Amino acid sequence: MLMIRHSIGSRLLCQSETYTIEEKGDHWQISLPVDEETAAKVLDFQDEINIFVTKEKEKTWFYSSDAQIKFLRKENQLVILADHKTVYPV
C-alpha cells in the first residue's frame, strides 16, 4: 500500500494499492491514479509530503526535497519524482 501524508501532523492525503515505482538514476518516479480533488490536496502541500510504501516485512519512506510533483490531468495520474528513499524493517 502507498500512502501520501502531510509531513506536519501526518495527515493522510492519499492512499492507494495501485502504483508504480521506477528507479530513474538516483531518483524514484512514483506514479498512481488519483482524481483531481486528491491531486489538488497533494499539490497544495507539495513541499511538505512524505510517501510511504508498506509491504509485509518492510516500510519504505520516500520524499522529494524539491517538490517535483505533477498531475497529468488527461491520464488522472499523479507523478512524484522522489530524491530520497529509506527502507525500514517492520
C-alpha positions in Angstrom: 0.0 0.0 0.0 1.2 3.5 -0.8 0.3 6.4 1.4 0.9 10.1 0.9 1.0 12.1 4.2 1.4 15.7 5.1 4.7 15.8 6.9 3.3 18.2 9.6 0.8 16.2 11.7 1.0 13.2 9.4 -2.5 13.8 7.9 -3.3 11.2 5.2 -3.8 12.9 1.8 -4.0 9.8 -0.4 -3.8 6.0 -0.1 -3.6 3.5 -3.0 -2.9 -0.1 -3.7 -2.3 0.8 -7.4 1.0 2.5 -8.0 4.3 2.1 -9.8 7.8 3.0 -8.7 10.6 3.2 -11.2 14.2 3.9 -10.4 15.5 6.8 -12.5 19.2 7.2 -11.8 19.4 8.5 -8.3 15.7 9.3 -8.2 12.5 7.3 -8.0 9.4 8.1 -10.1 6.2 7.2 -8.3 3.0 7.2 -10.3 -0.5 6.5 -9.1 -4.0 7.1 -10.3 -5.9 9.9 -8.5 -8.9 12.1 -9.0 -8.5 15.8 -9.5 -9.6 16.6 -5.9 -6.9 14.3 -4.4 -4.3 15.7 -6.8 -5.1 19.2 -5.6 -4.7 18.3 -2.0 -1.3 16.7 -2.6 -0.2 19.7 -4.7 -1.3 22.1 -2.1 1.2 20.6 0.3 3.8 19.5 -2.3 6.7 21.0 -0.2 5.5 19.1 2.9 4.7 15.5 1.9 6.1 12.1 2.8 5.4 9.0 0.8 5.3 5.6 2.5 5.1 2.2 0.9 4.3 -0.6 3.3 4.9 -4.3 2.5 4.7 -7.4 4.7 8.3 -7.1 6.0 9.3 -3.5 5.3 8.2 0.1 5.1 9.8 2.5 2.7 9.8 6.2 3.1 10.2 8.5 0.0 10.3 12.2 -0.3 11.0 14.9 -2.9 13.2 17.6 -1.4 12.5 20.0 -4.2 8.7 19.2 -4.8 8.9 17.5 -8.2 5.3 16.6 -8.3 2.9 16.9 -11.2 -0.7 15.9 -12.1 -1.3 14.5 -15.6 -4.9 15.5 -15.9 -5.7 13.5 -19.1 -4.4 10.3 -17.5 -5.6 11.1 -14.0 -2.0 10.3 -12.8 -0.1 11.8 -10.0 3.7 11.6 -10.7 6.2 12.3 -8.0 10.0 12.3 -8.6 11.5 11.5 -5.2 15.2 12.0 -4.4 15.3 10.3 -1.0 14.5 6.7 0.0 14.8 4.9 3.3 13.8 1.3 3.9 12.9 0.2 7.5 12.2 -3.4 8.5 8.8 -3.9 10.1 
